[in-house]
């Protein structure tokens, strides 16, 4: 990954259980270089981790499996009004990276003639951590904070997984999709190789994550406002019926209608009660009359 190595420290591994687990060990063992971003990349993951203890399934050589490590000020990481935006920074940065990769590889997104979600033909964020195309999951992000022996900073790890060169019959679930399935050459020509696509996505992701983390640390309140406006524009969740599975085992249904100042999700239940969703598994349901 020549482009990525030019902007980050890259640790390339053939096979791992989880890149996030390796990244955490890398940090706690003292091998992490805090100057700039470090990426742990693997060709194969045998125990990929998703948010809320979910499992992330990947295909060797056909999936984007990388963990991005960066230093973050402890004042940001420990502020409940700000730290929710750390997760959103990764999702927005991946969107930007995917769109830039499209442009630089002369590719375009395939029009969805069904368009059952009445959304634009574009990659979007499903709150809080999925990358989707018309509701089909292209990838997911697992964010975690790792303590370091420094009173002023912590390490943030973004585990980013994307389905890239996977045909329909190799996708892990019926609601998944892949870069191969949603893109096509804009003009006559061949598709770029998977390795080149991975390199472009990774290098652009580094740039956007670093820029947003820097701005969040420099002026947390103002940066959070900018992130909120952007997330509202890029959210596939807002306006849709949702099913919320809370960590205590309960479930609620309603309509997602807003992103709050702390990055939490605002929902109105079908009983007319307002809810603030901070930590939960959120599924987006078809638009049907209630």
Protein Blocks (a to p, Z undefined) as FASTA:
>chain_A
ZZlmmmoccdddfbdfblklmmmmmmmnopacfehcdddddfbdfbbcceehiacdddeh
iaccddddddddfklmmmmklmmmmmmmmmmmmmmmmmmmmmmnopacdddfklmnopac
ddddddfkbcceehiafbdcdddddddddfkbccddddddddfkdcfklpfbfkbccfkl
mgccfbgcddddfklmmmmmmmmmmmmmmmmmmmmmmmmmlmmmmmmmmmmmmpmkgopa
cddddfkopacddddfbdcfkopacdddfkopacddfbdcddddddddZZ
